[in-house]
């Protein structure tokens, strides 16, 4: 019986997040015959000093790594055609590369996370192709992870992007092929729904049938007022899985709610997620067949304060799953906990320096403390 091993956690981190939305203008490359081309992206670099307790057969370990954070280095190319009959068509393609861990110095993992056509008009927008998911996407917008590191999914030898509050606050929304409709904004209210490529349980070698896409949806409501804003969200996801060889059916499902309140310089963010078929690691399918029927929850709270060019903050979150036994596998009870304290300072509008302290504990991975300094250049 195996659950949430550092190996499959590290594999999961290969496709972690490039989800910090750019708030600055992209670099316009040129305009010709009604087409506009631009490029945007970021390069984060962190020095991570970590101290890991013994776990299973491993001994205590201290580590120093220069690596990616929650976001890998990324560049996104945008091409937008001129608006015709009220319809604007654009294309977006993102490539990401990771600063490697100790075991892989020169392979230079390169992946494409976004390859998407978008149609915008008075009806809203339709996105076709590959891009970021819907469920938990607003919860993943925490400030500490967006420009930081968070969970070291592979332990002392974490490679590629890290995990933010995945497994201690939210489920990973992932980058998958999809068809998504997003409504126009109605006085601060909007919603989206999409068909997403379904997931198979990792490591299951028998026949699996997923004959329908996963359904995901989310509602968001934003209220602006004189001293700040209030953002509210709620979402769902649902997918069926049929194990043909075992004649067994189960589902991946979940709901989430959250809020972000900004009052002058103070920010408060709270999020809660409840899932079935997704374990405390917060990763779709990576728990393998043992995650069938497992019930889990994620939650976190974050407090931030902005003073001029500097943001200071702290967050704490947990991920928890119940012990579950089914005809096809079994999952242990697991609780993950992560506390973070962080500071972000903008030396220039495009260059931010970062400091972060972490305290992590888990029933499935060695506990550790991490001390982190880094920087990110956005363009």
C-alpha positions as CSV (number, residue, x, y, z in Angstrom):
1,X,0.0,0.0,0.0
2,X,1.6,3.2,-1.2
3,X,0.4,6.8,-0.7
4,X,1.8,10.2,-1.6
5,X,5.4,9.1,-1.9
6,X,8.1,11.7,-2.6
7,X,8.6,10.1,-6.0
8,X,5.2,10.7,-7.5
9,X,5.0,14.1,-5.7
10,X,8.1,15.2,-7.4
11,X,6.7,14.0,-10.8
12,X,3.6,16.0,-10.1
13,X,5.6,19.1,-9.6
14,X,6.9,18.9,-13.2
15,X,3.6,20.5,-14.4
16,X,3.0,22.9,-11.5
17,X,2.0,26.4,-12.0
18,X,2.5,29.3,-14.4
19,X,-0.6,31.0,-13.2
20,X,0.4,34.4,-11.9
21,X,-1.5,36.7,-14.1
22,X,0.5,39.6,-15.5
23,X,-0.7,42.9,-14.3
24,X,1.7,44.8,-16.5
25,X,1.5,45.3,-20.3
26,X,3.0,42.6,-22.5
27,X,5.8,43.7,-24.8
28,X,4.2,44.5,-28.2
29,X,6.3,43.0,-31.0
30,X,4.5,44.6,-33.9
31,X,1.3,45.2,-35.8
32,X,0.7,44.2,-39.4
33,X,-2.4,43.9,-41.5
34,X,-4.7,44.0,-38.5
35,X,-2.7,41.5,-36.4
36,X,-1.0,42.4,-33.2
37,X,1.8,40.3,-31.7
38,X,3.1,40.5,-28.2
39,X,5.1,38.5,-25.6
40,X,4.9,38.4,-21.8
41,X,6.5,36.2,-19.2
42,X,8.6,35.9,-16.0
43,X,11.8,34.4,-14.8
44,X,11.9,33.5,-11.1
45,X,15.1,32.3,-9.3
46,X,15.3,31.2,-5.7
47,X,18.0,30.0,-3.3
48,X,16.3,27.4,-1.0
49,X,18.1,26.3,2.2
50,X,16.1,23.5,3.8
51,X,16.4,21.1,6.8
52,X,14.5,17.9,6.5
53,X,13.6,15.4,9.2
54,X,14.1,11.6,8.8
55,X,11.2,9.9,7.1
56,X,10.8,6.1,6.4
57,X,14.3,4.7,5.7
58,X,15.8,8.1,5.0
59,X,18.0,10.1,7.5
60,X,17.9,13.8,8.3
61,X,19.1,15.9,5.4
62,X,20.1,19.5,4.9
63,X,20.0,20.9,1.4
64,X,20.9,24.0,-0.6
65,X,19.3,24.4,-4.1
66,X,19.1,27.2,-6.7
67,X,15.8,26.5,-8.3
68,X,12.4,27.5,-9.7
69,X,9.6,28.5,-7.4
70,X,5.8,28.0,-7.7
71,X,6.2,29.3,-11.3
72,X,8.8,28.1,-13.6
73,X,10.5,30.5,-16.0
74,X,7.8,31.1,-18.7
75,X,7.2,33.1,-21.9
76,X,3.9,33.5,-23.6
77,X,3.4,34.6,-27.2
78,X,0.1,36.3,-28.1
79,X,-1.3,37.0,-31.5
80,X,-4.6,39.0,-31.9
81,X,-6.5,39.5,-35.1
82,X,-8.5,42.7,-35.7
83,X,-12.1,42.7,-34.5
84,X,-14.6,41.6,-37.1
85,X,-18.4,41.9,-36.7
86,X,-17.8,42.2,-32.9
87,X,-15.7,39.1,-32.7
88,X,-12.0,39.2,-31.6
89,X,-9.9,36.0,-32.2
90,X,-6.5,35.6,-30.5
91,X,-4.0,32.8,-29.9
92,X,-1.8,32.2,-26.9
93,X,1.2,29.8,-26.6
94,X,3.3,29.4,-23.5
95,X,6.6,27.6,-23.0
96,X,8.1,26.9,-19.6
97,X,11.5,25.8,-18.4
98,X,12.6,24.8,-15.0
99,X,15.8,25.4,-12.9
100,X,16.7,21.8,-12.1
101,X,17.3,20.0,-8.8
102,X,20.5,18.2,-7.8
103,X,19.9,15.1,-9.9
104,X,19.4,16.9,-13.2
105,X,21.6,19.8,-14.1
106,X,21.6,19.9,-17.9
107,X,18.4,18.3,-19.2
108,X,16.6,21.7,-19.2
109,X,13.0,20.4,-19.1
110,X,11.0,22.4,-21.5
111,X,7.2,22.1,-21.6
112,X,4.2,23.8,-23.3
113,X,1.4,24.6,-20.8
114,X,-0.7,26.8,-23.0
115,X,-1.8,26.5,-26.6
116,X,-5.1,28.2,-26.8
117,X,-7.5,29.9,-29.2
118,X,-9.7,32.5,-27.6
119,X,-12.8,34.1,-29.1
120,X,-14.1,37.3,-27.4
121,X,-17.3,39.2,-28.0
122,X,-20.4,40.6,-26.4
123,X,-21.4,37.0,-25.5
124,X,-18.3,36.5,-23.3
125,X,-15.4,34.3,-24.4
126,X,-14.7,30.8,-25.5
127,X,-11.3,29.2,-25.0
128,X,-10.3,26.2,-27.2
129,X,-7.1,24.3,-26.7
130,X,-4.8,23.8,-23.7
131,X,-4.6,26.0,-20.7
132,X,-5.2,26.5,-17.0
133,X,-8.2,24.7,-15.4
134,X,-11.2,26.2,-13.7
135,X,-11.8,24.4,-10.4
136,X,-9.8,26.0,-7.5
137,X,-8.2,28.5,-9.9
138,X,-9.3,31.5,-7.8
139,X,-8.0,29.8,-4.6
140,X,-4.6,29.3,-6.2
141,X,-4.3,33.1,-6.4
142,X,-2.7,33.4,-3.0
143,X,0.0,36.2,-2.8
144,X,2.6,34.1,-1.1
145,X,2.7,31.4,-3.7
146,X,2.3,33.7,-6.7
147,X,5.8,35.1,-6.3
148,X,7.2,32.5,-3.9
149,X,8.0,28.8,-3.4
150,X,5.8,26.9,-1.0
151,X,5.6,23.1,-0.7
152,X,8.8,21.3,-1.7
153,X,7.0,18.3,-3.2
154,X,10.2,16.2,-3.8
155,X,11.7,16.9,-0.4
156,X,15.4,17.9,-0.3
157,X,15.9,17.0,-3.9
158,X,12.9,19.0,-5.3
159,X,13.4,19.6,-9.0
160,X,11.3,21.8,-11.3
161,X,8.5,24.0,-10.1
162,X,7.4,23.8,-6.5
163,X,3.9,23.4,-5.0
164,X,2.8,26.6,-3.2
165,X,-0.2,25.6,-1.1
166,X,-1.1,22.5,-3.2
167,X,-2.0,19.8,-0.6
168,X,-2.2,22.4,2.2
169,X,-4.8,24.8,0.9
170,X,-6.1,23.8,-2.6
171,X,-6.2,21.3,-5.4
172,X,-4.0,21.8,-8.4
173,X,-6.0,23.2,-11.3
174,X,-3.5,21.9,-13.8
175,X,-3.0,22.7,-17.5
176,X,-5.2,20.5,-19.7
177,X,-6.8,20.5,-23.1
178,X,-10.3,22.0,-22.7
179,X,-13.3,23.8,-24.1
180,X,-14.3,26.7,-21.8
181,X,-17.0,29.3,-21.9
182,X,-16.7,32.4,-19.7
183,X,-19.6,34.8,-19.3
184,X,-19.4,38.6,-19.7
185,X,-19.1,40.6,-16.5
186,X,-22.5,41.5,-15.0
187,X,-21.8,44.3,-12.4
188,X,-18.9,42.3,-10.9
189,X,-20.5,38.8,-11.3
190,X,-19.2,36.3,-13.9
191,X,-19.1,32.6,-14.3
192,X,-17.4,30.0,-16.5
193,X,-17.9,26.3,-17.3
194,X,-15.8,23.9,-19.2
195,X,-15.2,20.4,-20.5
196,X,-11.7,19.3,-19.5
197,X,-9.6,16.3,-20.6
198,X,-10.3,13.5,-18.0
199,X,-7.6,12.0,-15.7
200,X,-6.7,8.4,-15.3
201,X,-5.3,7.0,-12.0
202,X,-1.5,7.1,-12.1
203,X,0.2,3.7,-12.1
204,X,-2.9,1.7,-12.8
205,X,-1.9,-0.8,-15.5
206,X,-5.3,-2.4,-16.2
207,X,-8.0,-1.1,-18.5
208,X,-9.4,2.3,-17.6
209,X,-12.4,4.0,-19.4
210,X,-13.1,7.7,-19.2
211,X,-15.7,8.2,-21.9
212,X,-16.8,11.7,-20.9
213,X,-14.7,14.9,-20.2
214,X,-14.4,16.3,-16.7
215,X,-16.8,19.1,-16.0
216,X,-15.6,22.2,-14.1
217,X,-17.3,25.4,-13.3
218,X,-16.8,28.5,-11.2
219,X,-18.7,31.7,-10.2
220,X,-16.9,34.9,-9.1
221,X,-18.2,38.1,-7.7
222,X,-16.1,41.3,-7.2
223,X,-17.3,44.3,-5.2
224,X,-15.3,47.5,-5.4
225,X,-15.6,50.2,-2.7
226,X,-13.8,53.3,-1.6
227,X,-11.3,51.6,0.6
228,X,-10.7,48.3,-1.3
229,X,-12.6,45.3,-2.7
230,X,-14.2,42.1,-1.8
231,X,-13.9,39.0,-4.1
232,X,-16.0,35.9,-3.6
233,X,-15.9,32.6,-5.5
234,X,-17.3,29.1,-5.6
235,X,-16.7,26.2,-8.0
236,X,-17.2,22.5,-8.7
237,X,-15.7,19.6,-10.7
238,X,-17.0,16.1,-11.6
239,X,-15.5,13.2,-13.5
240,X,-16.4,9.5,-13.8
241,X,-13.9,6.7,-14.0
242,X,-14.7,3.1,-15.1
243,X,-12.1,0.4,-14.3
244,X,-13.1,-2.1,-16.9
245,X,-10.8,-4.9,-15.7
246,X,-12.2,-4.7,-12.2
247,X,-15.8,-3.7,-13.2
248,X,-15.5,-0.8,-10.7
249,X,-16.7,2.8,-11.0
250,X,-15.8,5.8,-9.0
251,X,-15.8,9.6,-9.4
252,X,-13.5,12.6,-9.0
253,X,-15.6,15.4,-7.5
254,X,-15.2,18.5,-5.5
255,X,-16.6,21.9,-4.4
256,X,-14.8,25.0,-3.2
257,X,-15.6,28.4,-1.7
258,X,-13.4,31.4,-0.9
259,X,-13.0,35.1,-0.4
260,X,-10.4,37.8,-0.6
261,X,-11.0,41.1,1.3
262,X,-8.8,44.1,0.7
263,X,-9.2,47.1,3.1
264,X,-6.7,49.9,2.3
265,X,-3.3,48.2,2.8
266,X,-4.6,45.1,4.5
267,X,-5.6,41.9,2.6
268,X,-7.3,38.7,3.9
269,X,-7.8,35.6,1.9
270,X,-9.7,32.4,3.0
271,X,-10.4,29.3,0.9
272,X,-11.9,25.8,1.6
273,X,-12.1,22.8,-0.8
274,X,-13.8,19.5,-0.3
275,X,-13.1,16.6,-2.7
276,X,-13.7,12.9,-3.3
277,X,-11.3,10.7,-5.3
278,X,-8.5,13.3,-4.9
279,X,-6.2,12.8,-1.9
280,X,-4.6,15.1,0.6
281,X,-1.8,15.8,-1.9
282,X,-4.3,17.8,-4.0
283,X,-3.2,16.3,-7.2
284,X,-5.6,14.8,-9.8
285,X,-4.8,11.1,-10.4
286,X,-1.3,11.1,-8.9
287,X,-2.5,9.1,-5.9
288,X,-3.2,6.2,-8.2
289,X,-6.0,3.7,-7.6
290,X,-5.6,4.1,-3.9
291,X,-7.4,7.4,-4.1
292,X,-10.6,5.8,-5.3
293,X,-13.4,7.0,-3.0
294,X,-10.9,8.8,-0.7
295,X,-12.5,11.9,1.0
296,X,-10.2,14.9,1.5
297,X,-10.3,18.6,2.3
298,X,-8.0,21.6,1.8
299,X,-8.0,25.0,3.5
300,X,-5.8,28.0,4.0
301,X,-5.8,31.5,5.3
302,X,-3.5,34.4,4.3
303,X,-2.9,37.8,5.7
304,X,-1.0,40.5,3.8
305,X,0.0,44.1,4.4
306,X,1.2,46.5,1.6
307,X,3.4,49.5,2.5
308,X,4.6,51.3,-0.6
309,X,6.6,48.9,-2.7
310,X,6.8,46.2,0.0
311,X,4.3,43.4,0.7
312,X,4.6,41.4,3.9
313,X,2.4,38.4,4.7
314,X,1.8,35.1,6.4
315,X,-0.3,32.1,5.5
316,X,-1.2,28.8,7.0
317,X,-3.0,25.8,5.5
318,X,-3.8,22.1,5.8
319,X,-4.7,19.2,3.6
320,X,-6.4,16.2,5.1
321,X,-7.7,12.8,3.9
322,X,-9.6,10.0,5.7
323,X,-8.4,6.4,5.6
324,X,-10.4,4.5,2.9
325,X,-10.5,0.9,1.7
326,X,-12.1,-0.2,-1.6
327,X,-12.1,-3.4,-3.6
328,X,-9.3,-1.9,-5.7
329,X,-7.0,-0.2,-3.1
330,X,-6.6,1.5,0.2
331,X,-5.5,5.0,1.4
332,X,-4.1,5.9,4.7
333,X,-5.2,8.9,6.8
334,X,-3.0,11.8,6.0
335,X,-2.6,15.4,7.2
336,X,-0.3,18.0,5.7
337,X,0.4,21.4,7.2
338,X,2.3,24.4,5.8
339,X,3.0,27.8,7.4
340,X,4.7,30.5,5.4
341,X,6.0,34.0,6.2
342,X,7.0,36.1,3.2
343,X,8.1,39.6,2.1
344,X,8.0,40.9,-1.5
345,X,9.8,44.2,-2.4
346,X,9.6,45.8,-5.9
347,X,13.0,47.2,-6.7
348,X,11.5,48.3,-10.0
349,X,8.0,47.8,-11.5
350,X,9.3,44.7,-13.3
351,X,11.8,43.2,-10.7
352,X,10.8,41.9,-7.3
353,X,13.0,40.5,-4.6
354,X,11.5,37.8,-2.3
355,X,12.1,36.4,1.1
356,X,10.2,33.4,2.5
357,X,10.3,31.2,5.6
358,X,8.5,27.8,5.7
359,X,7.5,25.2,8.3
360,X,6.0,22.0,6.8
361,X,4.8,18.7,8.4
362,X,3.1,15.7,6.9
363,X,2.2,12.1,7.5
364,X,3.4,11.2,4.0
365,X,6.7,13.2,3.6
366,X,9.5,14.3,5.8
367,X,8.8,17.5,7.8
368,X,11.1,20.4,7.0
369,X,12.0,24.0,7.5
370,X,13.0,26.2,4.6
371,X,14.7,29.6,4.3
372,X,14.4,31.2,0.9
373,X,15.6,34.3,-0.9
374,X,15.0,35.0,-4.6
375,X,13.9,37.4,-7.3
376,X,11.5,37.5,-10.3
377,X,11.7,39.5,-13.4
378,X,8.4,40.1,-15.2
379,X,8.0,41.4,-18.7
